[in-house]
Amino acid sequence: MEHALSPASSADIARKRRELAPRQLEAFRAFSAAAFAEGELDARTKQLIAVAVAHVTQCPYCIRGHTDAALKAGATEDQIMEAIWVAAEMRAGGSYAHSSLAIDQMAQHAQAAEAKKA
């Protein structure tokens, strides 16, 4: 029996979520509506941000949903791809920036090894 890594969204899954945690679902929906409401940023910009973040968090449902929402909000395919490239750079940039932790750890290891020799 084949099992999908990411099952398709369905009414049954939505119903089960609602049954298991109705207050949390209501709060999440309200939070989502507030976060995506037009404010200092327009809907298109917010959806482009969401597309980028969805790629960093690697949520397939979010990628599909926010790509669709970005297109509906007037984003172009070029803008969506550019947002994805920004996300890729930020993810890679995080690895580069955090290399300072590994470099520091290597230095501590080398100092400890030198101290043992002494």
C-alpha positions in Angstrom: 0.0 0.0 0.0 1.4 3.3 -1.0 1.2 6.2 1.4 1.6 9.8 0.4 4.3 11.7 2.3 2.0 14.8 2.3 -1.7 13.7 2.0 -4.0 15.9 0.1 -6.1 18.2 2.2 -9.6 17.0 2.7 -12.9 17.7 4.4 -12.2 14.7 6.7 -8.9 16.1 7.8 -10.3 19.6 8.3 -13.2 18.1 10.3 -10.8 16.1 12.5 -8.7 19.1 13.3 -11.8 21.1 14.3 -13.0 18.2 16.5 -9.7 17.8 18.2 -8.9 21.4 19.0 -11.8 23.8 18.1 -10.6 26.8 20.2 -7.1 26.6 18.8 -8.4 26.3 15.3 -10.6 29.4 15.8 -7.7 31.3 17.3 -5.4 30.3 14.5 -7.9 31.4 11.8 -8.3 34.8 13.5 -4.5 35.2 13.8 -4.1 34.3 10.1 -6.8 36.7 9.1 -5.2 39.5 11.1 -1.7 38.7 9.8 -2.9 38.8 6.2 -5.2 41.8 6.5 -4.1 44.8 4.4 -2.1 47.2 6.5 1.2 48.9 5.9 1.8 46.0 3.4 -0.6 45.1 0.7 -2.0 41.6 0.1 0.3 40.9 -2.8 3.4 41.7 -0.8 2.2 39.7 2.2 1.6 36.7 0.0 5.0 37.0 -1.6 6.6 37.0 1.9 4.5 34.0 2.7 5.7 32.2 -0.4 9.3 32.8 0.5 8.7 31.7 4.1 6.9 28.6 3.0 9.9 27.6 1.0 12.2 28.1 4.0 9.9 26.1 6.3 9.4 23.6 3.4 5.7 23.3 4.0 4.2 21.9 0.7 0.7 22.9 1.7 1.8 26.5 2.4 3.8 26.6 -0.8 0.8 25.7 -2.9 -1.7 27.8 -1.0 0.4 31.0 -0.8 1.6 30.7 -4.4 -2.1 30.5 -5.4 -3.0 33.4 -3.1 -0.1 35.5 -4.4 -1.2 35.0 -8.0 -4.8 35.9 -7.0 -3.5 39.0 -5.3 -1.8 40.1 -8.5 1.8 38.7 -8.1 3.5 37.7 -11.3 5.3 34.4 -11.8 8.5 36.4 -12.0 7.8 38.0 -8.7 7.1 34.7 -7.0 10.3 33.1 -8.3 12.3 36.2 -7.2 10.7 35.8 -3.7 11.8 32.1 -3.7 15.3 33.1 -4.6 15.4 35.6 -1.7 14.3 32.8 0.6 17.0 30.5 -0.8 19.6 33.2 -0.2 18.4 33.7 3.4 18.5 30.0 4.1 22.0 29.7 2.7 23.0 32.9 4.5 21.9 31.5 7.8 24.2 28.5 7.3 27.0 30.8 6.4 26.4 33.1 9.4 26.1 30.2 11.8 29.4 28.8 10.7 30.8 31.1 13.3 29.6 28.6 15.9 31.5 25.7 14.2 34.6 27.9 13.9 34.4 28.9 17.6 33.9 25.2 18.6 36.9 24.2 16.5 39.0 26.9 18.2 37.9 25.7 21.6 38.8 22.1 20.7 42.2 23.2 19.4 42.8 25.2 22.6 41.8 22.2 24.8 44.1 19.9 22.8 47.0 22.3 23.2 46.3 22.6 27.0 46.5 18.8 27.3 49.9 18.8 25.6 51.2 21.4 28.0 
